[in-house]
Structure formats: C-alpha cells, structure tokens
Amino acid sequence: MATETAIPGLSAELTSQLREELAKHPAISKAILFGSRAKGNFRPNSDIDLCLIAPELSFNEYLQVADAIDEILFPYSVDLILAHQVENPDVMEHIERVGVVVFQRLPNAG
C-alpha cells in the first residue's frame, strides 16, 4: 500500500472533504480504499469501498462518521467497513493486496 492518494473517479475537492471528515475522528488512524476503484477497473456507477483502521472507534462514532460522509454528497455510494470487525480472511487479504491508503493520521496528530 502506498501513501495517501486520490480516490479514482473523484474530484480533488471531494477527496479533500473526505480526508477532513476522517481527520475529525482521532480514533481513525487510516482509511484504505479497496475494491474496483482501488484496482482501477471501476465503472461509472461503482461504489467507494473504504476500510477504516480504527479499533477504538465506538459504534456511535462510526455512525457519526457514516452520516457525515453521506452529507458530503458523493456521486456514488460509500461502503464503510471497520478492519477489526472483518471476519472473512479473504476480504482482509484483498484489502492488503489491492488497498490504497487515502487517509493516514500522522503520528502525534489528534
């Protein structure tokens, strides 16, 4: 996985808005794009699959993050998953293999 990159098929402005929202939640250390957008074979209506590395994120805060991302008004649906709740090892292997880091909190950054 590389350092932060843009989300394929999204404007820089929308990508920036997503990063700003994720940065508001100190429990989120990283967001990884996976699926067709990460692989580069997305279609015009493909959703945005994001895996959050946030083992300390409460369910209530997860809902706040999901609602705030919905309010950004992406032209595509956003599917959020939490890495620590993924039970299928094939899904985690896919994320590790094709995942693209789109947000990473700097050390000691709140």
C-alpha positions in Angstrom: 0.0 0.0 0.0 1.2 3.5 -0.8 0.9 6.8 1.0 -2.2 8.9 0.7 -3.6 9.1 -2.9 -6.6 10.5 -4.5 -9.7 8.4 -5.0 -10.0 7.4 -8.6 -13.0 9.0 -10.3 -13.5 11.6 -7.6 -12.6 15.3 -7.7 -9.7 16.5 -5.5 -12.3 18.6 -3.6 -14.4 15.6 -2.7 -11.3 13.6 -1.7 -10.2 16.5 0.4 -13.6 16.8 2.1 -13.5 13.1 2.9 -10.0 13.4 4.5 -11.1 16.4 6.5 -14.0 14.4 7.9 -11.9 11.4 8.8 -9.3 13.7 10.5 -12.1 14.9 12.9 -12.1 11.5 14.5 -8.9 10.7 16.4 -9.8 7.0 16.6 -9.4 6.7 12.9 -5.7 6.1 12.1 -6.1 5.1 8.4 -8.6 4.7 5.6 -7.9 2.3 2.8 -9.7 2.3 -0.5 -10.4 -1.2 -1.9 -12.5 -2.9 -4.5 -12.8 -1.8 -8.1 -11.7 1.8 -7.5 -8.5 0.6 -5.9 -7.9 -1.8 -8.7 -8.6 0.8 -11.4 -11.3 -1.2 -13.1 -14.3 0.7 -11.7 -17.4 1.6 -13.8 -19.2 4.9 -13.8 -21.6 3.9 -11.0 -19.1 1.9 -8.9 -19.4 2.5 -5.2 -16.5 3.6 -3.0 -15.3 0.8 -0.6 -13.4 2.1 2.4 -11.9 0.2 5.2 -11.2 2.1 8.4 -8.4 1.2 10.7 -9.9 2.3 13.9 -10.0 -0.3 16.6 -11.0 2.2 19.3 -13.9 3.7 17.3 -17.2 3.4 19.1 -20.3 2.3 17.3 -21.9 5.7 17.9 -18.8 7.5 16.4 -18.9 5.0 13.5 -22.5 6.2 12.8 -21.4 9.8 13.1 -18.6 9.2 10.5 -21.0 7.4 8.2 -23.6 10.2 8.4 -21.0 12.9 7.9 -19.7 11.1 4.8 -23.2 10.8 3.5 -23.6 14.6 3.8 -20.6 15.2 1.6 -22.9 14.2 -1.3 -20.6 11.9 -3.2 -21.9 11.0 -6.6 -21.5 7.3 -5.6 -22.5 5.3 -2.5 -19.8 4.8 0.1 -19.4 1.4 1.9 -17.6 1.7 5.1 -16.1 -1.2 7.0 -14.0 -1.4 10.1 -10.9 -3.6 9.7 -11.2 -5.0 13.2 -14.7 -6.3 12.5 -13.9 -8.1 9.2 -14.3 -11.8 9.9 -13.6 -13.1 6.3 -9.9 -13.5 5.8 -10.3 -13.3 2.0 -11.7 -9.7 2.4 -8.7 -8.7 4.5 -6.3 -10.3 2.1 -8.0 -8.4 -0.8 -7.6 -5.1 1.2 -4.0 -5.8 2.0 -3.3 -6.8 -1.7 -5.0 -4.0 -3.6 -5.7 -1.4 -0.9 -4.8 2.2 -1.5 -4.3 4.5 1.5 -6.5 7.6 1.1 -6.1 8.9 4.6 -3.4 8.3 7.3 -3.1 10.2 10.5 0.3 11.5 11.3 1.9 10.3 14.5 1.0 12.5 17.4 -1.7 14.3 15.4 -5.0 14.5 17.2 
